[in-house]
Amino acid sequence: MMETNYGYFVDEIILEILARLPIKSLFRSKCVCKLWYKLASHKSFTKVYNELSVRNVMLLVEVTDSSFILVDNKKGVSEFSLDFIKDRVKIRASCNGLLCCSSVPDKGVYYVCNPMTREFKLLPRSRERPVTRFYPDGEATLVGVSCDLLSNRYNVVLAGYHRMFGHRPEGKLICSVFDSELNKWRRYVSDQDDHGFTHMNRNQVVFVNGSLHWMTQSFAYILVLDLNLDLWRRIVLPDEMNGSGNRVYLLEFDGKLSVVQISSVWMNIWVLQDYGKGQWDLIDRVSLRCIRGMVPGIFPISQGGDYVFLAGHKQVLVYQRKTRSWKEMYSVKNNSTMPLWFSAHSFRGTIFSCR
């Protein structure tokens, strides 16, 4: 126990206080005394800290080349850097505080990093033959990362359709999965239709129930990769989501699979309440009249229990579900060449180690 002017704090109280600190403040607190260092370094504390931190869903966006911002519903906007990797990288996927990044100058080179702890791991090559225009199947169509906080394990998935130079993709989906426990890749090939994916569909990959999920370009179904069985399958969307003029985006909602459906005047939020039975429930219906002029160019990126982050060409908005109010969180002041939604990802701050 620690003595104070008002008596004693038991270790459990100190642990609960430390678990609610921002990560930078937490690292500084380890220098206060041996007890705090011991408490904050224990595996049980890491579990408690991560369980609390994953509830605060944020938005991470690359504003300009190698310049990032982090948008927090509670703390606002802060600058963000990946300079500790010592390479020019592009974020490809995000899950529970881990980022999967690909090297821009060196094709086929991938990293996993935790930007909050500034740890990173250079993944071994997934293939021996270098990526060239004559052997393009090494550049993955789909990239995903899964981070299981309970098992302290993560996977990186690279999946793409095989094609020879100058030919259309064949009906074979080549999938490579990196296992952090084994520190190596496993590779398998499955017969799959060319589902088709837009940039936004590829960007929004969701890890729930031990599987990675991508929305297909047709919005007819969700493509699922079961990481335990190495099997691909589909999840069908509700019939109510069909209709011309609707856009559908794949997100996570408090550990469940969610889709946000946007029309010209409404934003409908659906949640897959029963994963096994495929039961979808409509949990919210939001009017878009307040941002009517922005609707064609705005996209939902991430959501917590009470809010939704959306990114447009130059603005980041947050919709507060309790008060049913809109707020501009960030706006680009200069002439940006790429829209913000093009490089925006859902993010959480954890102390998960990727090494």
Secondary structure per residue as TSV (DSSP state, phi and psi in degrees):
chain	resnum	aa	ss	phi	psi
A	1	M	-	360.0	154.0
A	2	M	E	-108.2	131.4
A	3	E	E	-83.3	139.0
A	4	T	E	-131.9	176.2
A	5	N	T	-64.1	-17.7
A	6	Y	T	-109.0	9.6
A	7	G	E	125.6	-134.2
A	8	Y	E	-127.2	143.8
A	9	F	E	-101.8	125.4
A	10	V	-	-72.6	159.8
A	11	D	H	-58.0	-35.5
A	12	E	H	-63.2	-37.5
A	13	I	H	-68.7	-42.8
A	14	I	H	-61.0	-41.5
A	15	L	H	-62.1	-42.7
A	16	E	H	-65.0	-35.4
A	17	I	H	-68.9	-47.4
A	18	L	H	-62.1	-33.9
A	19	A	T	-68.9	-12.6
A	20	R	T	-105.5	7.1
A	21	L	S	-83.4	149.8
A	22	P	-	-59.9	155.5
A	23	I	H	-61.0	-40.6
A	24	K	H	-62.9	-42.6
A	25	S	H	-66.2	-35.0
A	26	L	H	-62.7	-44.3
A	27	F	H	-64.1	-37.6
A	28	R	H	-66.5	-35.1
A	29	S	H	-66.1	-22.6
A	30	K	T	-64.4	-20.0
A	31	C	T	-86.6	-4.4
A	32	V	T	-66.8	-50.7
A	33	C	-	-160.8	170.1
A	34	K	H	-65.3	-35.2
A	35	L	H	-63.5	-47.3
A	36	W	H	-63.5	-39.4
A	37	Y	H	-62.6	-42.6
A	38	K	H	-65.3	-44.3
A	39	L	H	-64.2	-46.1
A	40	A	H	-74.6	-11.6
A	41	S	H	-101.5	-4.2
A	42	H	S	-77.9	148.8
A	43	K	H	-61.4	-36.5
A	44	S	H	-65.5	-33.9
A	45	F	H	-68.3	-42.2
A	46	T	H	-56.8	-41.3
A	47	K	H	-62.9	-46.9
A	48	V	H	-63.1	-44.1
A	49	Y	H	-61.4	-46.3
A	50	N	H	-67.8	-36.5
A	51	E	H	-62.0	-36.4
A	52	L	H	-76.7	-41.4
A	53	S	H	-71.2	-30.8
A	54	V	T	-69.2	-14.3
A	55	R	T	-73.5	-23.0
A	56	N	S	-93.8	93.5
A	57	V	-	-83.8	132.4
A	58	M	E	-121.4	-177.9
A	59	L	E	-127.8	129.8
A	60	L	E	-114.7	129.5
A	61	V	E	-141.4	138.6
A	62	E	E	-86.8	110.9
A	63	V	E	-78.6	-50.6
A	64	T	E	-132.2	-178.7
A	65	D	T	-58.1	114.2
A	66	S	T	67.5	17.4
A	67	S	E	-120.1	120.1
A	68	F	E	-121.9	155.5
A	69	I	E	-130.0	152.9
A	70	L	E	-118.3	123.7
A	71	V	E	-107.4	118.3
A	72	D	E	-113.2	130.4
A	73	N	T	-60.6	-30.2
A	74	K	T	-94.0	-39.2
A	75	K	T	-106.4	-3.0
A	76	G	E	87.0	-146.9
A	77	V	E	-108.1	136.8
A	78	S	E	-138.5	155.3
A	79	E	E	-75.2	157.0
A	80	F	E	-141.6	142.7
A	81	S	-	-140.4	144.0
A	82	L	-	-117.6	25.2
A	83	D	G	-66.3	-18.0
A	84	F	G	-68.6	-16.5
A	85	I	G	-74.6	-23.5
A	86	K	-	63.8	35.9
A	87	D	S	-155.0	154.0
A	88	R	-	-83.9	115.8
A	89	V	E	-126.4	161.9
A	90	K	E	-122.6	129.9
A	91	I	E	-71.8	127.8
A	92	R	E	-108.3	-30.3
A	93	A	E	-160.2	159.0
A	94	S	E	-141.8	141.0
A	95	C	E	-159.0	119.6
A	96	N	T	48.5	42.1
A	97	G	T	95.9	-12.1
A	98	L	E	-98.3	142.2
A	99	L	E	-115.9	139.0
A	100	C	E	-102.8	122.1
A	101	C	E	-122.7	145.6
A	102	S	E	-110.6	145.0
A	103	S	E	-71.9	133.8
A	104	V	S	-75.1	-46.9
A	105	P	S	-75.8	-26.4
A	106	D	S	-116.4	100.9
A	107	K	T	-65.5	139.8
A	108	G	T	88.5	-0.6
A	109	V	-	-99.8	125.6
A	110	Y	E	-127.0	148.3
A	111	Y	E	-125.6	152.7
A	112	V	E	-119.5	132.0
A	113	C	E	-142.2	155.4
A	114	N	E	-114.6	101.9
A	115	P	T	-67.3	-19.0
A	116	M	T	-73.6	-37.5
A	117	T	T	-98.1	-7.6
A	118	R	T	62.1	32.7
A	119	E	E	-96.9	147.5
A	120	F	E	-150.1	159.1
A	121	K	E	-134.5	127.8
A	122	L	E	-82.1	118.0
A	123	L	-	-76.1	145.8
A	124	P	-	-63.3	156.2
A	125	R	-	-60.0	135.7
A	126	S	S	-81.6	-11.2
A	127	R	-	-153.1	151.3
A	128	E	S	-78.7	-39.0
A	129	R	S	-76.4	128.1
A	130	P	-	-65.3	154.1
A	131	V	-	-78.1	121.9
A	132	T	B	-137.2	174.9
A	133	R	T	-68.3	-19.9
A	134	F	T	-84.1	-20.6
A	135	Y	B	-130.9	69.6
A	136	P	G	-81.1	-6.2
A	137	D	G	-69.8	-8.1
A	138	G	G	-75.4	-18.4
A	139	E	S	-89.7	111.1
A	140	A	-	-71.0	139.5
A	141	T	S	-72.0	-43.6
A	142	L	E	-115.7	133.0
A	143	V	E	-127.0	131.0
A	144	G	E	-142.8	152.9
A	145	V	E	-131.5	134.3
A	146	S	E	-115.0	134.6
A	147	C	E	-129.5	106.9
A	148	D	E	-94.3	107.7
A	149	L	T	-70.2	-25.8
A	150	L	T	-75.6	-43.2
A	151	S	T	-90.1	-6.3
A	152	N	T	57.3	46.3
A	153	R	E	-137.6	147.4
A	154	Y	E	-138.7	157.4
A	155	N	E	-130.4	148.8
A	156	V	E	-119.2	133.1
A	157	V	E	-118.1	129.5
A	158	L	E	-120.9	119.1
A	159	A	E	-133.3	137.0
A	160	G	E	-159.3	160.2
A	161	Y	E	-87.8	130.3
A	162	H	-	-69.2	135.2
A	163	R	-	-152.3	140.9
A	164	M	-	-82.5	160.4
A	165	F	T	-60.3	127.8
A	166	G	T	84.4	4.1
A	167	H	S	-120.2	158.1
A	168	R	-	-72.0	157.4
A	169	P	-	-59.7	141.0
A	170	E	-	-82.3	169.3
A	171	G	S	-83.7	39.5
A	172	K	E	-124.3	121.7
A	173	L	E	-96.4	112.4
A	174	I	E	-89.4	125.6
A	175	C	E	-126.7	128.1
A	176	S	E	-118.0	130.9
A	177	V	E	-123.1	122.0
A	178	F	E	-92.2	130.7
A	179	D	E	-108.4	119.6
A	180	S	T	-66.9	-28.8
A	181	E	T	-71.7	-41.0
A	182	L	T	-89.0	-15.8
A	183	N	T	56.7	42.1
A	184	K	E	-156.6	167.0
A	185	W	E	-95.4	148.4
A	186	R	E	-119.6	147.2
A	187	R	E	-133.9	136.4
A	188	Y	E	-149.1	160.7
A	189	V	E	-122.1	135.7
A	190	S	E	-131.8	150.9
A	191	D	E	-81.5	115.9
A	192	Q	-	-139.7	147.4
A	193	D	-	-68.5	157.4
A	194	D	-	-78.6	97.5
A	195	H	-	-68.9	-32.0
A	196	G	-	83.2	128.3
A	197	F	-	-141.1	136.3
A	198	T	-	-84.9	172.9
A	199	H	H	-60.5	-41.9
A	200	M	H	-65.7	-39.8
A	201	N	H	-61.8	-41.3
A	202	R	H	-69.6	-33.4
A	203	N	H	-70.0	-35.9
A	204	Q	-	-97.8	87.6
A	205	V	-	-109.6	133.0
A	206	V	E	-120.1	133.4
A	207	F	E	-107.3	111.1
A	208	V	E	-145.2	153.9
A	209	N	T	54.7	35.7
A	210	G	T	71.8	15.6
A	211	S	E	-136.5	154.3
A	212	L	E	-100.3	143.7
A	213	H	E	-130.2	136.5
A	214	W	E	-129.4	140.8
A	215	M	E	-85.7	131.1
A	216	T	-	-79.5	161.5
A	217	Q	T	-62.9	-30.8
A	218	S	T	-77.3	-11.2
A	219	F	S	61.8	16.8
A	220	A	S	-84.3	-30.1
A	221	Y	E	-159.7	169.9
A	222	I	E	-107.5	131.3
A	223	L	E	-87.4	128.5
A	224	V	E	-120.9	135.2
A	225	L	E	-115.1	112.6
A	226	D	E	-79.9	112.3
A	227	L	T	-75.1	-20.4
A	228	N	T	-78.8	-33.2
A	229	L	T	-108.1	-7.5
A	230	D	T	55.2	46.3
A	231	L	E	-123.4	139.5
A	232	W	E	-96.3	141.7
A	233	R	E	-152.5	-174.9
A	234	R	E	-127.5	149.0
A	235	I	E	-118.1	124.9
A	236	V	E	-84.9	140.1
A	237	L	-	-83.9	158.5
A	238	P	-	-61.7	149.2
A	239	D	G	-60.7	-28.3
A	240	E	G	-66.4	-17.2
A	241	M	G	-81.3	-16.3
A	242	N	-	-73.3	148.7
A	243	G	S	146.9	146.2
A	244	S	T	-70.1	146.9
A	245	G	T	85.7	-2.2
A	246	N	-	-95.3	141.4
A	247	R	E	-115.6	140.1
A	248	V	E	-127.3	134.0
A	249	Y	E	-131.1	142.9
A	250	L	E	-95.3	125.1
A	251	L	E	-137.4	-177.6
A	252	E	E	-115.1	147.7
A	253	F	E	-137.4	101.8
A	254	D	T	50.1	48.6
A	255	G	T	83.8	4.3
A	256	K	E	-119.1	158.9
A	257	L	E	-74.8	137.5
A	258	S	E	-140.7	149.4
A	259	V	E	-128.5	141.4
A	260	V	E	-111.3	121.9
A	261	Q	E	-106.1	124.6
A	262	I	E	-119.4	127.6
A	263	S	-	-113.7	-166.6
A	264	S	S	-69.4	-24.6
A	265	V	S	-131.2	-6.8
A	266	W	E	-132.5	149.0
A	267	M	E	-122.8	112.7
A	268	N	E	-102.5	131.8
A	269	I	E	-111.1	118.2
A	270	W	E	-110.2	147.4
A	271	V	E	-131.6	136.4
A	272	L	E	-81.5	91.0
A	273	Q	E	-70.5	-38.6
A	274	D	E	-117.9	102.3
A	275	Y	T	-65.9	-39.7
A	276	G	T	-68.5	-40.2
A	277	K	T	-90.3	-9.1
A	278	G	T	71.3	36.0
A	279	Q	E	-90.4	114.3
A	280	W	E	-97.8	138.8
A	281	D	E	-123.7	137.4
A	282	L	E	-83.5	113.0
A	283	I	E	-101.6	-16.9
A	284	D	E	-158.0	147.3
A	285	R	E	-132.7	114.4
A	286	V	E	-113.9	130.6
A	287	S	E	-76.1	137.4
A	288	L	-	-106.2	15.2
A	289	R	G	-64.2	-30.4
A	290	C	G	-67.7	-24.4
A	291	I	G	-122.9	33.9
A	292	R	G	-52.7	-41.4
A	293	G	G	-70.1	-18.7
A	294	M	G	-96.4	-12.2
A	295	V	G	-54.5	-44.3
A	296	P	G	-61.6	-25.9
A	297	G	G	-117.3	24.6
A	298	I	-	-122.0	144.1
A	299	F	E	-136.1	135.7
A	300	P	E	-72.4	135.4
A	301	I	E	-114.2	-43.6
A	302	S	E	-154.1	161.8
A	303	Q	E	-152.2	144.9
A	304	G	-	-106.2	-167.6
A	305	G	S	-65.5	-30.9
A	306	D	S	-119.2	5.4
A	307	Y	E	-153.8	160.0
A	308	V	E	-132.5	129.7
A	309	F	E	-93.2	134.3
A	310	L	E	-129.9	142.4
A	311	A	E	-119.9	137.5
A	312	G	-	-113.1	-153.2
A	313	H	S	-71.6	-42.3
A	314	K	S	-131.2	-0.6
A	315	Q	E	-124.9	152.7
A	316	V	E	-117.7	123.5
A	317	L	E	-112.9	154.2
A	318	V	E	-127.5	133.6
A	319	Y	E	-104.9	121.0
A	320	Q	E	-90.8	114.6
A	321	R	T	-71.0	-32.3
A	322	K	T	-68.6	-45.3
A	323	T	T	-93.9	-7.7
A	324	R	T	52.8	47.4
A	325	S	E	-124.1	154.9
A	326	W	E	-110.1	147.0
A	327	K	E	-145.6	136.1
A	328	E	E	-83.4	120.9
A	329	M	E	-94.0	-28.6
A	330	Y	E	-157.6	146.5
A	331	S	E	-143.1	133.5
A	332	V	-	-75.0	129.0
A	333	K	-	-91.6	-23.5
A	334	N	S	-102.0	-177.9
A	335	N	-	-82.3	102.0
A	336	S	-	-87.4	135.2
A	337	T	S	-80.1	-35.5
A	338	M	S	-111.8	142.4
A	339	P	-	-65.5	151.7
A	340	L	G	-62.6	-35.2
A	341	W	G	-65.4	-19.2
A	342	F	G	-64.9	-29.1
A	343	S	G	-130.0	34.2
A	344	A	E	-102.8	142.4
A	345	H	E	-139.6	150.6
A	346	S	E	-72.5	145.2
A	347	F	E	-149.4	151.2
A	348	R	-	-135.7	148.9
A	349	G	-	-99.3	112.8
A	350	T	-	-129.3	171.8
A	351	I	-	-110.4	32.8
A	352	F	-	-68.1	132.6
A	353	S	-	-91.8	130.5
A	354	C	-	-98.8	2.9
A	355	R	-	-86.7	360.0
